[in-house]
Amino acid sequence: MDWLENEIERFFLRFEWSQMEIEWGKRVVWLLIIWLLTLLLAKIFRHFFIPVLQKISHRTKIQWDDHLFKDEVLHKAARIIPPVVWYLFLPVAFKGEPYFLDICLRITQIYLIIVSLMLINTVMGTLYKISSMNETLRSRPLKGVYQMVVLISGCIGVILIISVLLGKNATTILAGLGASAAILMLIFKDSILGLVAGVQLSANDMLRPGDWITMSKYGADGYVTEVTLTTVKIQNFDKTITTIPPYALVSDSFQNWRGMYDCGGRRIKRSLLIDAPSVRFCTAEECRHFKEQHWIDETDEAKGRLVNLYVYRKYVLNYLKNSPYIHAEMLQMVRMMQPTAEGIPLEVYCFTRDTNWICYENSQGEIFDHLLAMLPEFGLRIYQRPSGLDIQDIKLSNICSDSSMKS
């Protein structure tokens, strides 16, 4: 460095300049050298190192390095070269100007902090894209974690910029901020709670993007589309969007339907309200008919007088076992519940093979269509409250009967 500076000074002495003019001439030359060196290093990095890194990444079998070494990330990394070169060589150019050198170095440090934050932001965005493409990581709510890393790095960057501007140590500024920690916690309350909730949701595998969840308190009933640092977006089945803070999912209760999809069966739990007066003992003719249809066997006949509701329950259970819509390996049950004022509830409890909503409803509809249609075969009927037309028919029948008696 001293040799080059002496050569520059000898060059300017040929023009018989004053000492001040020579000093400023040397500074201009040094600035030109720094600018050319910066340009040269940036060009080498952009046109040599970037293509080499990308070729190496393309030859590897893994896919994440292709995204990490793409142009967007490496060009942001190339922006770190100028401030580093300036910070190293500006003291040589402004050796005799400490005040001006100090201003230039502070500007360089601030620029270095800003481009570093931009690089961190780009890297975090790339990591989120990589995790979204991975089968294992795609189902994890990692976007909030990436956002928290960007937020923390941004806060650290702001503190470093303030320390550079004030000319004080960053730890001193942090110590001063300790007195206002309560205010900072109040400002970043949602972000802090969101980070903690995101970690709990991810660690306990409570929620994944794509899960169907139900949370009646917030009117949410649909699929999770996005999990961020401060919000969880849910697209309801009516295509509306509900946003819930992540910490609400930890503190409150919600229903996640993922287990239904994982097990491959969707539950049917529906009752048929049997009209109580239609429940009776079977006649001998009915017993013969039931036996011919293989709805009862000799074991049932040995029990004594059969009740039509018992035969129907046995028929429904056998129908479920042979139904192509019902999951054979999951629980199947037909049970009689506590009689009520609206009849005797006969509950059908089973699981369909298809968990898709439309297929599930179609399967459930076909099953109960058949069960309702088979009730008269057993002498049973569904309870139904009388409507206005039923009362009107009763009045008309009474009037007709009275007129016939008078005649």
Order of alpha helices (4+ residues) and beta strands (2+ residues): alpha-alpha-alpha-alpha-alpha-alpha-alpha-alpha-alpha-alpha-alpha-alpha-beta-beta-beta-beta-alpha-beta-alpha-beta-alpha-alpha-alpha-beta-beta-alpha-alpha
